Amino acid sequence: MPSEMIYRKIFSVGNPVSQIIFGTAIKTMMAGENEFDLLDAVYEAGINTFDTAASYGDSEASLGNWVLARNLRDKVVIISKGANPSPWRNRVTEYDILSDIETSFAKLRTDYIDIYLLHRDDPSVPVGPIVELLNRLHREGRIGAFGGSNWTLNRIQNANQYAAEHSLIPFSVASPSFGLAEMIGDPWGGSVTLTGEKNKNAREWFTANQMPILAYSSLGRGFFSGKIKSSQIDRAKELLGPAAVEYGYPENFERLRRVELLAEQKGATVSQLVLVWIFKQSLNTFTVTSPSSVAHLKETIDSLHLELTDRQAKWINLECEEL
């Protein structure tokens, strides 16, 4: 039976959003190279939603070239991000947000972005002016839904309280790290995750409110992609690079070992079972992934229709000792 994509609605986004989102932060697209064949295959497989950012090199330009060449602007959902800090200063300011978004429009060859996210936060900046600015861009038809990538729950709640008090549109999406692997280290700085016991309350809030989660690092930046085996803990830094600082810990290697065993039993791949685990959670989750080939793309989409029992899901997440 052929794979079928799952789509969901997101407030203020015209088209349904595919539950699997294609991430354009890949080497060739960041270099500005056209990836028409890969993007054609992604779209033909049912993925209509694409994640990019002002800080992803020239990935916006690469994506924009394809959308224009294929005349697909009214059929695809574009997610982009701005206000990422530079090495010298934070950039959550009106000037930087407007500067980034104008450049994004030019590179993407469009005059609107379906979902716009602030890439990082600066907690020292009051939320009120940010909410006002994003509402203005929304009223002008320049952005649809908006929210924060790597914004803590507390800051999102503060922003939405301000919106409620001033009859404005609130943040309606969030994009934290989320997946089976617990993000323990943060080599990038300012990263926000929903994994781990310490984030249980945040997960409960997002579950209760069903705010869409556009989850990045769903496979632990390659930890669950097949780059490394559970027996290779001593080679974590060599095989994973910076991701070893985030995910290369004994707890995650035990999760990987259990997923490997279960994947062998089910005739599935490790990455497929990890995606199934994510979709099995009660959160309203979409995952950003970047399959590098048509074969990997098919594997990713097939994961939408695999089954994982409650017991199996708990076992691979170390919530019980016996399967």
matplotlib code that plots the C-alpha trace (Angstrom):
import matplotlib.pyplot as plt

x = [0.0, 1.5, 2.4, 0.0, 1.0, -0.9, -1.9, -3.1, -4.4, -2.5, -4.3, -3.7, -2.1, -4.1, -2.9, -2.9, 0.5, 2.2, 3.1, 6.6, 8.3, 11.4, 14.3, 16.4, 19.5, 21.4, 24.9, 24.0, 21.0, 22.8, 25.4, 22.6, 22.7, 19.5, 18.1, 15.2, 15.2, 15.2, 12.6, 10.5, 10.6, 9.8, 6.7, 5.6, 5.8, 3.2, 5.4, 4.1, 5.8, 9.4, 11.5, 14.2, 15.8, 17.6, 20.7, 20.7, 23.1, 21.4, 18.9, 16.0, 17.3, 17.6, 14.1, 12.7, 14.2, 12.5, 9.1, 9.2, 10.4, 7.6, 4.9, 4.0, 3.8, 0.0, 0.4, 3.3, 3.7, 7.0, 8.4, 11.2, 12.9, 14.7, 16.4, 19.0, 21.8, 25.2, 28.4, 28.5, 25.0, 21.4, 19.1, 15.5, 14.8, 12.3, 15.2, 16.7, 13.4, 12.4, 15.8, 15.8, 12.3, 12.9, 15.9, 13.9, 11.2, 13.8, 15.5, 12.3, 10.8, 7.6, 5.8, 4.5, 5.7, 3.1, 4.7, 7.3, 9.4, 11.8, 14.8, 16.2, 14.9, 16.4, 14.7, 15.9, 13.6, 10.0, 7.5, 5.0, 6.7, 7.6, 3.9, 2.9, 5.4, 4.4, 0.7, 1.4, 3.2, 0.2, -2.3, -0.3, -0.6, 3.1, 3.1, 0.5, 1.0, 3.9, 5.7, 9.1, 11.8, 13.8, 11.4, 10.7, 7.2, 7.3, 8.2, 5.5, 3.0, 4.1, 3.7, 0.3, -0.9, 0.1, -1.7, -4.9, -4.7, -4.4, -6.8, -4.0, -3.2, -1.0, 1.9, 0.3, 3.3, 6.5, 9.6, 11.7, 14.0, 12.0, 12.6, 13.4, 17.0, 17.3, 19.2, 21.7, 24.3, 23.9, 26.9, 24.9, 23.6, 20.0, 18.5, 15.2, 14.0, 10.9, 12.6, 13.6, 11.9, 12.7, 10.4, 7.5, 5.3, 6.0, 5.0, 1.8, 1.0, 1.6, -0.5, -3.4, -3.3, -2.5, -0.3, 1.5, 5.1, 7.4, 10.0, 13.6, 16.4, 13.8, 16.5, 19.0, 21.0, 21.9, 22.0, 19.1, 19.9, 22.2, 25.4, 26.3, 25.5, 24.8, 28.1, 30.1, 29.8, 33.6, 33.3, 30.5, 32.6, 34.2, 30.9, 28.5, 30.6, 28.9, 25.8, 27.9, 27.9, 24.1, 23.2, 26.2, 25.4, 24.9, 21.1, 20.7, 22.9, 20.7, 17.7, 19.5, 20.3, 16.6, 15.4, 17.9, 16.6, 13.0, 13.7, 15.2, 12.1, 9.8, 11.8, 12.0, 14.8, 15.9, 14.9, 11.4, 10.7, 11.9, 9.6, 6.7, 7.5, 7.3, 4.0, 2.6, 3.0, -0.1, 1.6, 0.4, 3.8, 5.2, 8.8, 11.4, 13.6, 16.1, 16.2, 19.1, 17.8, 14.5, 15.0, 15.4, 12.4, 10.2, 11.4, 10.5, 7.0, 6.4, 7.0, 3.7, 1.9, 4.0, 2.7, 4.2, 2.5, 2.3, 4.7, 7.2, 7.1, 7.8, 10.5, 12.6, 12.3, 13.6, 10.3, 10.2, 12.8, 11.0, 9.4]
y = [0.0, 3.3, 5.8, 8.6, 11.9, 13.2, 16.9, 19.2, 22.7, 25.5, 28.7, 31.5, 29.1, 28.7, 25.3, 22.1, 21.5, 18.1, 16.4, 15.8, 19.1, 19.2, 21.0, 23.0, 23.3, 20.9, 21.7, 22.1, 24.4, 26.5, 27.0, 28.3, 25.3, 24.2, 20.9, 20.7, 16.9, 16.3, 19.0, 17.5, 14.1, 15.6, 17.4, 14.4, 12.3, 14.6, 16.9, 20.4, 22.3, 23.6, 24.9, 27.5, 30.5, 33.7, 32.2, 29.0, 30.4, 30.7, 27.9, 30.5, 31.4, 27.8, 27.0, 30.2, 29.3, 25.9, 27.3, 29.9, 27.5, 25.0, 27.7, 26.3, 29.3, 28.9, 25.2, 25.0, 26.2, 28.1, 28.4, 30.8, 32.3, 35.5, 37.4, 34.8, 36.3, 37.2, 36.3, 40.0, 40.7, 39.6, 40.6, 40.4, 44.0, 45.6, 46.7, 43.2, 41.4, 43.7, 43.5, 39.7, 39.4, 41.7, 39.7, 36.5, 37.8, 38.7, 35.3, 33.3, 35.3, 35.9, 38.7, 36.5, 33.8, 31.2, 30.6, 33.1, 32.2, 34.2, 31.9, 32.6, 34.7, 37.5, 37.4, 40.9, 42.3, 43.0, 40.8, 43.6, 45.3, 41.9, 40.9, 44.3, 44.0, 40.4, 41.4, 44.4, 42.1, 39.7, 42.5, 43.6, 40.0, 39.5, 36.6, 34.0, 32.2, 33.3, 32.1, 31.3, 28.8, 28.2, 30.2, 28.9, 28.2, 31.1, 33.6, 32.2, 32.5, 36.1, 37.0, 35.4, 37.1, 40.5, 39.6, 38.7, 41.9, 44.0, 42.1, 40.9, 37.6, 35.4, 33.1, 30.1, 27.8, 26.8, 25.2, 23.6, 20.5, 17.4, 13.7, 10.5, 11.5, 13.8, 17.0, 17.2, 19.6, 22.8, 23.7, 26.3, 28.3, 29.4, 26.0, 25.0, 21.4, 19.6, 16.4, 15.1, 15.0, 18.7, 19.7, 17.5, 20.5, 22.2, 19.1, 18.9, 22.6, 22.1, 18.9, 20.6, 23.6, 21.6, 24.4, 23.0, 21.9, 22.2, 19.9, 20.2, 17.6, 14.9, 12.4, 13.9, 15.6, 12.3, 10.3, 8.1, 8.3, 5.3, 7.4, 5.6, 2.3, 1.8, -0.2, 2.9, 5.2, 5.7, 7.1, 9.6, 12.7, 11.3, 10.2, 12.8, 16.0, 18.8, 16.5, 14.4, 17.3, 17.4, 13.8, 11.5, 10.3, 6.8, 7.3, 8.1, 5.2, 2.9, 4.3, 3.7, 0.1, -0.6, 1.0, -1.1, -4.3, -3.3, -2.2, -5.6, -7.3, -5.1, -5.0, -1.3, 1.3, 3.1, 6.4, 5.1, 3.9, 7.2, 9.1, 6.8, 7.4, 11.2, 11.0, 8.7, 11.4, 13.5, 16.7, 18.3, 17.6, 18.1, 17.0, 18.8, 16.3, 16.5, 13.1, 13.2, 10.8, 9.5, 6.2, 7.9, 10.1, 7.1, 5.5, 8.7, 8.9, 5.2, 5.8, 7.6, 4.3, 2.0, 0.9, 1.1, -0.2, 1.9, -0.6, -0.5, 3.4, 3.4, 0.8, 2.6, 5.8, 4.0, 4.3, 0.6, -2.2, -5.0, -5.0]
z = [0.0, -1.0, 1.7, 2.4, 3.9, 7.0, 6.9, 9.7, 9.8, 11.6, 12.5, 9.9, 7.4, 4.2, 3.1, 5.2, 6.6, 6.1, 9.3, 7.9, 7.0, 4.8, 6.3, 3.9, 6.1, 4.0, 2.6, -1.1, -0.4, 2.1, -0.6, -2.8, -5.2, -6.9, -5.7, -8.1, -8.4, -4.6, -4.0, -6.8, -5.1, -1.7, -3.1, -5.2, -2.0, -0.4, 1.7, 1.0, 3.8, 3.8, 6.7, 6.1, 7.9, 7.2, 8.9, 6.8, 4.2, 0.9, 1.5, 1.2, -2.3, -3.3, -2.1, -3.7, -7.1, -7.1, -5.9, -8.7, -11.4, -10.5, -10.0, -6.6, -4.3, -3.7, -3.1, -0.6, 3.0, 3.7, 7.2, 7.7, 10.7, 11.6, 14.5, 15.1, 17.2, 15.7, 17.5, 18.7, 19.8, 20.3, 17.4, 18.7, 17.7, 15.3, 13.1, 12.8, 12.4, 9.6, 8.0, 8.1, 6.8, 3.8, 2.8, 3.2, 0.9, -1.7, -1.5, -1.4, -4.4, -2.4, -0.6, 2.2, 4.5, 5.8, 9.2, 10.6, 13.7, 15.7, 15.6, 19.1, 22.0, 24.0, 27.4, 28.2, 25.5, 26.6, 24.7, 24.0, 21.1, 19.6, 19.6, 18.2, 15.3, 14.4, 14.5, 12.2, 9.7, 9.9, 9.3, 6.3, 4.9, 5.0, 7.5, 8.4, 11.7, 13.9, 17.0, 18.5, 17.8, 20.9, 23.0, 26.5, 27.6, 30.1, 27.3, 25.0, 27.8, 28.5, 24.8, 24.7, 27.9, 26.3, 23.1, 25.1, 27.1, 24.0, 21.7, 19.5, 17.8, 20.0, 19.2, 17.6, 16.9, 18.7, 17.4, 20.1, 19.9, 20.5, 20.0, 21.7, 22.4, 25.4, 24.6, 27.5, 26.2, 24.2, 22.1, 20.2, 23.1, 23.6, 22.5, 23.9, 24.2, 25.3, 26.1, 29.5, 32.9, 33.6, 30.7, 31.7, 32.7, 29.4, 27.5, 29.6, 28.7, 25.0, 25.1, 26.9, 24.6, 21.4, 20.1, 17.0, 17.7, 14.7, 16.2, 15.1, 15.8, 15.9, 15.1, 17.5, 14.8, 13.3, 16.5, 15.3, 11.6, 11.3, 11.6, 14.9, 16.5, 20.2, 20.5, 19.3, 22.4, 22.4, 18.8, 19.5, 18.9, 15.7, 14.2, 15.4, 15.7, 17.7, 18.1, 20.5, 23.0, 22.8, 22.6, 23.1, 26.7, 28.1, 28.5, 24.9, 23.8, 25.8, 24.0, 20.7, 21.8, 22.5, 19.3, 17.3, 18.9, 18.3, 14.7, 13.9, 15.3, 13.3, 10.1, 10.3, 10.6, 13.7, 12.3, 11.4, 14.9, 16.5, 14.3, 15.2, 18.9, 18.3, 16.5, 19.2, 21.8, 22.8, 21.5, 18.3, 16.6, 13.1, 12.5, 10.5, 8.7, 5.8, 4.0, 1.5, -1.0, -2.4, -0.6, 2.8, 1.9, 1.4, 4.7, 6.5, 5.1, 5.7, 9.4, 9.6, 9.2, 11.4, 14.8, 18.2, 21.3, 24.5, 26.2, 23.4, 23.4, 27.1, 26.9, 24.2, 26.3, 29.4, 31.2, 32.0, 32.1, 30.4, 27.0]

ax = plt.figure().add_subplot(projection="3d")
ax.plot(x, y, z, "-o")
ax.set_aspect("equal")
plt.show()
